[in-house]
């Protein structure tokens, strides 16, 4: 998954503030610009960011619609997980009650 890596999550967080070039995105990391470029390619392939050309600059842009889709998926997954935990809690409670009889 594109956001499984902490560097890619940090890149997305940075782009949520404003557009940035590869050099600007690479600055806070102790990795090469080439490594940051590979992370950007993964995010681009996932549709989370795009790049454009502005004279000599090639800024990266966050794609909010893609993040909204991701957020909806995460919310649905969270709700399903909570439902399963409630079912498990009910089963464990039933087993405990049977054990104490």
QUITATA-V92343 format. One record per residue. N is the residue number from 1. RES is the residue in three letters. PHI is phi in degrees with one decimal (* if undefined). BURIAL is + if it has 16 or more other ideal C-beta (glycine too) atoms within 10 Angstrom, else -. Layout:
n=N res=RES phi=PHI burial=BURIAL
n=N res=RES phi=PHI burial=BURIAL
This chain:
n=1 res=UNK phi=* burial=-
n=2 res=UNK phi=-60.2 burial=+
n=3 res=UNK phi=-96.7 burial=+
n=4 res=UNK phi=-71.5 burial=-
n=5 res=UNK phi=-90.6 burial=-
n=6 res=UNK phi=-63.1 burial=-
n=7 res=UNK phi=-64.9 burial=+
n=8 res=UNK phi=-65.9 burial=+
n=9 res=UNK phi=-63.1 burial=-
n=10 res=UNK phi=-66.0 burial=-
n=11 res=UNK phi=-63.0 burial=+
n=12 res=UNK phi=-61.4 burial=+
n=13 res=UNK phi=-61.2 burial=-
n=14 res=UNK phi=-64.3 burial=+
n=15 res=UNK phi=-70.2 burial=+
n=16 res=UNK phi=-69.7 burial=-
n=17 res=UNK phi=-85.8 burial=-
n=18 res=UNK phi=-172.9 burial=-
n=19 res=UNK phi=-63.6 burial=+
n=20 res=UNK phi=-154.1 burial=+
n=21 res=UNK phi=-86.0 burial=+
n=22 res=UNK phi=-59.0 burial=+
n=23 res=UNK phi=-59.8 burial=-
n=24 res=UNK phi=-66.4 burial=+
n=25 res=UNK phi=-71.2 burial=+
n=26 res=UNK phi=-76.6 burial=+
n=27 res=UNK phi=-51.5 burial=-
n=28 res=UNK phi=-78.6 burial=-
n=29 res=UNK phi=-101.5 burial=-
n=30 res=UNK phi=-89.9 burial=-
n=31 res=UNK phi=-129.3 burial=-
n=32 res=UNK phi=-71.9 burial=-
n=33 res=UNK phi=-62.8 burial=-
n=34 res=UNK phi=-63.4 burial=-
n=35 res=UNK phi=-65.8 burial=-
n=36 res=UNK phi=-63.6 burial=+
n=37 res=UNK phi=-60.2 burial=-
n=38 res=UNK phi=-65.2 burial=-
n=39 res=UNK phi=-61.7 burial=+
n=40 res=UNK phi=-63.1 burial=+
n=41 res=UNK phi=-61.2 burial=-
n=42 res=UNK phi=-63.2 burial=+
n=43 res=UNK phi=-65.0 burial=+
n=44 res=UNK phi=-65.0 burial=-
n=45 res=UNK phi=-61.0 burial=-
n=46 res=UNK phi=-80.2 burial=-
n=47 res=UNK phi=80.1 burial=-
n=48 res=UNK phi=-83.2 burial=+
n=49 res=UNK phi=-137.2 burial=+
n=50 res=UNK phi=-131.7 burial=-
n=51 res=UNK phi=-126.1 burial=+
n=52 res=UNK phi=-133.2 burial=-
n=53 res=UNK phi=-115.5 burial=-
n=54 res=UNK phi=-129.6 burial=-
n=55 res=UNK phi=57.0 burial=-
n=56 res=UNK phi=-87.2 burial=-
n=57 res=UNK phi=-84.4 burial=-
n=58 res=UNK phi=-126.5 burial=-
n=59 res=UNK phi=-70.3 burial=+
n=60 res=UNK phi=-96.9 burial=+
n=61 res=UNK phi=-126.1 burial=-
n=62 res=UNK phi=-76.5 burial=+
n=63 res=UNK phi=-103.1 burial=+
n=64 res=UNK phi=-59.3 burial=-
n=65 res=UNK phi=-62.6 burial=-
n=66 res=UNK phi=-66.8 burial=+
n=67 res=UNK phi=-67.0 burial=+
n=68 res=UNK phi=-63.5 burial=-
n=69 res=UNK phi=-61.7 burial=-
n=70 res=UNK phi=-63.2 burial=+
n=71 res=UNK phi=-62.3 burial=-
n=72 res=UNK phi=-61.7 burial=-
n=73 res=UNK phi=-64.3 burial=-
n=74 res=UNK phi=-62.4 burial=-
n=75 res=UNK phi=-61.1 burial=-
n=76 res=UNK phi=-63.6 burial=-
n=77 res=UNK phi=-63.4 burial=-
n=78 res=UNK phi=-61.8 burial=-
n=79 res=UNK phi=-62.6 burial=-
n=80 res=UNK phi=-64.9 burial=-
n=81 res=UNK phi=-64.2 burial=-
n=82 res=UNK phi=-62.3 burial=-
n=83 res=UNK phi=-61.7 burial=-
n=84 res=UNK phi=-65.0 burial=-
n=85 res=UNK phi=-65.4 burial=-
n=86 res=UNK phi=-62.3 burial=-
n=87 res=UNK phi=-63.6 burial=-
n=88 res=UNK phi=-63.2 burial=-
n=89 res=UNK phi=-58.2 burial=-
n=90 res=UNK phi=-64.1 burial=-
n=91 res=UNK phi=-64.0 burial=-
n=92 res=UNK phi=-63.9 burial=-
n=93 res=UNK phi=-62.1 burial=-
n=94 res=UNK phi=-61.2 burial=-
n=95 res=UNK phi=-64.8 burial=-
n=96 res=UNK phi=-64.1 burial=-
n=97 res=UNK phi=-63.2 burial=-
n=98 res=UNK phi=-65.2 burial=-
n=99 res=UNK phi=-70.0 burial=-
n=100 res=UNK phi=-87.2 burial=-
n=101 res=UNK phi=-80.3 burial=-
